[in-house]
Amino acid sequence: MTYAGVRIGLLALTLLTGSAATPTASAAAHPGTTGSGTVGTTGSTTVGSGTVEERRLDRAAPQEILRRSGFDSVAPEFTRALERSGSYTRAGHVVVQQGARLWRRAVDRAQGRGPAGGDLSRDDDRPLYWARLAMTRELRGWTPGFGLTDTQRARLVAALEQTSRGQRDFHYPRAKGVKRILVTGFDPFTLDRDVRISNPSGATALALDGTTIRTADGPARVETAVFPVRWQDFAEGTVERTLRRQLPRVDLFTTVSQGRVGRFDVERTNGAWRGGFPDNDNVSVTGTVPVTDPASQPQWTSTTLPYERIVAADTGRFPVYDHTSVTEIPAGGTDPVVRPDGPTPGSTARAGGGGDYLSNEIAYRATLLRDRLGLHDSLPGGHVHTPVLEFGAGNTDPATGTVTDPEFVRNRLDIIAQVRSILTVAADTGAPGVSGTARTRD
């Protein structure tokens, strides 16, 4: 067996034990979830045949995106491999192998390696998103002859989710003098408003994964992962599970998501509050962000990115702001108040700088994990909001518009390039806590 085969086998064994996909106690006890159906260890709400998210696959735009990228072959190939598996253990190997292959195929396509598979621009993140959903839908509906319990199926789906998102695919070099940067992105969202939507943060993750940035102090290796836009996955610890081992090994991390029109924001403060906006499964959750050890949970966490230097630098065509505003309930008060300059002592969070949706939550969770690992003073990390990725002026109607256009592609490429420039500025040793080598090595 090759080294890659051994690695895939070990990864499959790890993922299928259930330790990587078991909901946390805080998630199980968290109130405020609305919606119907059943929620398994992947966090998706099942309605009829497939999840709410998977059922959008049958619309015209997702099918066109898959066809024009060549990713329409992914699910059929996956299904054939499953049918040949013959056992749960072997199915686990298939799932891990195929999930990792999808991630690598999407990264390679985004970075110009291998065939484009169609005329859709290579920088597009949507083929990965829709191909993954096509795979999870096949896996949920699969009825093997050897029998499959609900728990086993949920573990297979969780393994597919993690491997196809790059969450188990961090490969930093051992060479001295090479910095390590971790970047995360998100799936497309608000798809019932416009199913054609792309997420520039996910596209950035694909474009930068495994690349090297040349800083004034030498090379920096970037590794990335993509996260779902689903409340339950976050409550089940997907962020902490992915980042806990990585943060002590890196020199800089940035969670990235799509924010406001025409601007980048470096979010100064993150809040411990979920505001209830529906996720990709149309589930709404309102309440305190559920984490382990809630007794020690702070209402606010802060960035340690060098925001002053980032804002001052010429990183691209979009302006970049140091965003300090939050919404809080002041100490002793009952009503939310917007604070332009950040939270006041003893206040309760109602929105961080990045709002009260999952972009704020990933920033809160990642920076809280940083602090709980004792890395606040040594590890620069925080959240960057990109501009909204907009279609061209004549392509704004989801009912009549096309899935892509030249301005849409230009906007996405410019956002990707500017995130790369922001990382270059942040990785220079002038930033507090950044050094020429990571603190620990494998």
Residue pairs with C-beta under 8 A, 6 or more apart in sequence:
1 9
8 93
8 96
8 97
8 100
9 93
11 96
11 100
11 163
11 168
12 89
12 92
12 93
12 95
12 96
12 97
12 159
13 92
14 20
15 21
15 92
15 96
15 155
15 158
15 159
15 162
15 163
15 168
16 88
16 89
16 92
16 152
16 155
16 156
16 159
18 41
18 151
18 155
20 158
20 159
20 162
20 241
21 41
21 42
21 154
21 155
21 158
21 159
21 162
21 236
22 41
22 236
23 41
23 235
23 236
23 237
24 235
24 236
24 237
24 290
24 292
25 292
26 235
26 290
26 291
26 292
26 294
27 232
27 235
27 236
27 237
27 290
29 290
30 235
30 285
30 287
30 290
31 287
32 274
32 276
32 285
32 286
32 287
33 231
33 232
33 283
33 284
33 285
34 283
34 284
34 285
35 45
35 281
35 282
35 283
35 284
36 45
36 47
37 45
37 46
37 47
37 51
37 52
38 45
38 46
39 45
39 46
39 232
40 46
40 150
40 153
40 154
40 157
41 154
41 155
41 157
41 158
41 236
42 136
42 154
42 157
42 158
42 161
42 233
43 228
43 230
43 231
43 232
43 233
43 234
43 235
43 236
43 238
43 281
44 51
44 52
44 53
44 54
44 136
44 157
44 230
44 232
44 281
45 51
45 52
45 232
45 281
45 282
45 283
46 140
47 55
48 55
49 55
49 137
49 141
50 57
50 136
50 137
50 140
50 141
51 136
51 137
51 140
51 281
52 280
52 281
52 282
53 133
53 230
53 280
53 281
54 133
54 134
54 136
54 137
54 140
56 62
56 133
56 191
56 192
56 195
57 63
57 130
57 133
57 134
57 137
59 195
61 195
61 196
61 403
62 126
62 130
62 195
63 72
64 403
65 71
65 120
65 124
65 126
65 127
65 130
65 403
66 72
66 74
66 127
66 130
66 131
66 134
67 118
68 118
68 119
68 120
68 403
69 109
69 116
69 117
69 118
69 120
69 124
69 126
69 127
70 115
70 116
70 117
70 118
70 127
71 105
71 117
71 127
71 128
71 130
71 131
74 102
74 105
74 131
74 134
74 135
75 131
75 134
75 135
75 137
75 138
77 98
78 94
78 98
78 135
78 138
78 139
79 138
79 142
81 94
81 97
81 98
82 91
82 94
82 95
82 138
82 139
82 142
82 144
83 144
84 94
85 91
85 93
85 94
85 144
86 146
87 146
88 146
88 148
88 152
91 144
91 148
91 156
92 155
92 156
92 159
95 139
95 156
95 159
95 160
95 163
96 159
96 160
96 163
98 135
98 160
99 135
99 159
99 160
99 161
99 162
99 163
99 164
100 163
100 164
100 168
100 169
102 128
102 131
102 132
102 135
102 163
102 164
103 128
103 163
103 164
103 165
103 166
103 169
104 169
105 114
106 125
106 127
106 128
106 131
106 206
107 166
107 206
107 209
107 210
108 114
109 116
109 117
109 122
109 127
109 206
110 122
110 123
110 124
110 125
110 203
110 206
110 207
111 122
111 206
111 207
111 209
111 210
111 211
112 122
116 122
120 127
120 403
120 404
121 404
121 409
121 412
123 203
123 206
123 207
123 409
123 412
123 413
123 416
124 198
124 203
124 404
124 412
125 185
125 188
125 198
125 199
125 200
125 202
125 203
125 205
125 206
125 226
126 188
126 198
126 403
128 164
128 202
128 206
128 226
129 187
129 188
129 202
132 160
132 161
132 164
132 165
135 160
135 164
136 157
136 160
136 161
139 153
139 156
139 157
139 160
140 153
140 157
142 148
142 153
148 156
161 167
161 228
161 233
162 168
162 242
163 169
165 225
165 226
165 227
165 228
166 205
166 209
166 223
166 224
166 225
166 226
167 225
167 226
167 238
167 241
167 242
169 209
169 223
169 225
170 182
170 223
170 225
170 246
171 210
171 223
172 178
172 180
172 221
172 223
172 249
172 250
172 438
172 442
173 221
174 441
174 442
176 437
177 218
177 219
177 436
177 437
178 212
178 218
178 219
178 220
178 221
178 437
179 215
179 217
179 218
179 219
179 220
179 221
179 251
179 252
179 427
179 434
179 435
179 436
179 437
179 438
180 220
180 221
180 223
180 249
180 250
180 251
180 252
180 438
181 213
181 220
181 221
181 222
181 223
181 250
181 251
181 252
181 253
181 254
181 423
181 427
182 222
182 223
182 224
182 225
182 243
182 246
182 247
182 250
182 252
182 253
182 254
183 204
183 205
183 208
183 222
183 223
183 224
183 253
183 254
183 255
183 256
183 419
183 423
184 201
184 205
184 224
184 225
184 226
184 227
184 253
184 254
184 255
184 256
184 362
184 366
185 199
185 201
185 202
185 203
185 204
185 205
185 206
185 224
185 225
185 226
185 227
185 256
185 257
186 199
186 201
186 202
186 226
186 227
186 228
186 229
186 256
186 257
186 258
186 358
186 359
186 362
187 199
187 202
187 226
187 227
187 228
187 229
187 280
188 197
188 198
188 199
188 202
188 229
189 197
189 199
189 229
189 279
189 280
190 197
191 197
191 280
192 282
193 398
194 398
195 398
196 391
196 398
196 401
196 403
197 389
198 389
198 408
198 412
199 257
199 258
199 389
200 258
200 386
200 387
200 389
200 411
200 412
200 415
200 416
201 256
201 257
201 258
201 386
202 226
203 412
203 415
203 416
204 224
204 256
204 386
204 415
204 416
204 419
204 420
205 224
205 225
205 226
205 256
206 224
206 226
207 416
207 420
208 222
208 224
208 416
208 419
208 420
208 423
209 222
209 223
209 224
210 221
210 222
210 223
211 221
211 222
212 219
212 220
212 221
212 222
213 219
213 220
213 221
213 222
213 420
213 423
213 424
213 427
214 220
214 424
215 424
215 427
215 428
216 428
216 429
217 427
217 428
217 429
217 436
218 436
220 251
220 252
220 423
220 424
220 427
222 423
223 246
225 242
227 233
227 234
227 238
227 239
227 242
227 358
227 362
228 238
228 280
229 279
229 280
229 358
230 279
230 280
230 281
230 283
230 358
231 274
231 279
231 283
231 284
231 285
231 358
232 281
232 283
234 289
234 358
234 361
234 362
234 365
235 285
235 290
237 292
239 361
239 362
239 365
239 366
239 369
240 291
240 292
240 365
240 369
243 253
243 366
243 369
244 369
244 373
246 253
247 253
247 366
247 369
247 370
247 373
247 375
247 379
247 381
248 373
248 375
248 439
248 440
249 438
249 439
249 440
249 441
249 442
250 379
250 438
251 379
251 380
251 427
251 434
251 435
251 437
251 438
251 439
252 305
252 379
252 380
252 381
252 423
252 426
252 427
252 431
252 434
253 366
253 370
253 379
253 380
253 381
254 305
254 381
254 382
254 383
254 384
254 422
254 423
254 426
255 359
255 362
255 363
255 366
255 382
255 383
255 384
256 383
256 384
256 385
256 386
256 419
257 354
257 358
257 359
257 362
257 383
257 385
257 386
258 359
258 385
258 386
258 387
258 388
258 389
259 265
259 354
259 359
259 385
259 386
259 387
259 388
260 385
260 387
260 388
261 387
261 388
261 390
262 318
262 319
262 387
262 388
263 318
263 319
263 320
263 321
263 387
264 315
264 318
264 319
264 320
264 321
264 384
264 385
264 386
264 387
264 418
264 422
265 320
265 321
265 323
265 353
265 354
265 384
265 385
266 303
266 305
266 307
266 310
266 311
266 320
266 321
266 322
266 323
266 382
266 383
266 384
266 385
267 303
267 323
267 352
267 353
267 354
267 360
267 363
267 382
267 383
267 384
267 385
268 302
268 303
268 307
268 322
268 323
268 324
268 342
268 353
269 300
269 301
269 302
269 303
269 324
269 326
269 342
269 343
269 352
269 353
270 300
270 301
270 302
270 303
270 352
270 353
270 354
270 360
270 363
270 364
270 367
270 383
271 299
271 300
271 326
271 327
271 328
271 343
271 349
271 350
271 351
271 352
271 356
271 360
271 364
272 288
272 289
272 297
272 298
272 299
272 300
272 349
272 364
273 287
273 288
273 289
273 348
273 349
273 350
273 351
273 352
273 356
273 360
274 285
274 286
274 287
274 288
274 289
274 356
274 361
275 286
275 350
275 351
275 355
275 356
275 357
276 284
276 285
276 286
276 356
277 284
277 356
277 357
278 284
279 285
279 358
288 294
288 297
289 297
289 361
289 364
289 365
291 297
291 365
291 368
297 368
298 368
299 328
299 343
299 347
299 348
299 349
300 326
300 343
300 347
300 349
300 352
301 363
301 364
301 367
301 368
301 371
302 367
302 382
303 363
303 367
303 381
303 382
303 383
304 367
304 370
304 376
304 377
304 379
304 380
304 381
304 382
304 432
304 433
305 380
305 381
305 382
305 384
305 426
305 431
306 380
306 425
306 426
306 430
306 431
306 432
307 322
307 382
308 322
309 425
309 426
309 428
309 430
309 431
310 320
310 422
310 425
310 426
311 320
311 321
311 322
313 320
313 421
313 422
313 425
315 418
315 421
315 422
315 425
316 414
316 417
316 418
316 421
317 414
317 418
318 387
318 414
318 415
318 418
320 422
323 353
323 354
323 385
324 340
324 341
324 342
324 353
325 338
325 339
325 340
325 341
325 342
325 353
326 338
326 339
326 342
326 343
326 349
326 351
326 352
326 353
327 336
327 337
327 338
327 339
327 349
327 350
327 351
327 356
328 336
328 337
328 339
328 343
328 344
328 347
328 348
328 349
328 350
329 335
329 336
329 337
329 347
329 348
329 350
330 337
330 344
330 346
330 347
331 344
331 345
331 346
331 347
332 346
336 350
336 351
339 347
343 349
350 356
351 360
352 360
352 363
352 364
353 360
353 383
354 360
354 363
354 383
354 385
359 383
359 385
360 383
362 383
363 382
363 383
366 381
366 383
367 381
367 382
367 383
370 376
370 379
370 381
375 381
377 433
378 433
378 439
379 433
380 426
380 431
380 432
380 433
380 434
384 419
384 422
386 415
386 418
386 419
387 411
387 415
389 408
389 411
389 412
389 415
390 407
390 408
390 411
391 401
391 405
391 407
391 408
392 405
392 406
392 407
392 408
393 407
394 405
395 401
395 402
395 405
395 407
395 408
426 434
427 434
428 434
429 435
429 436
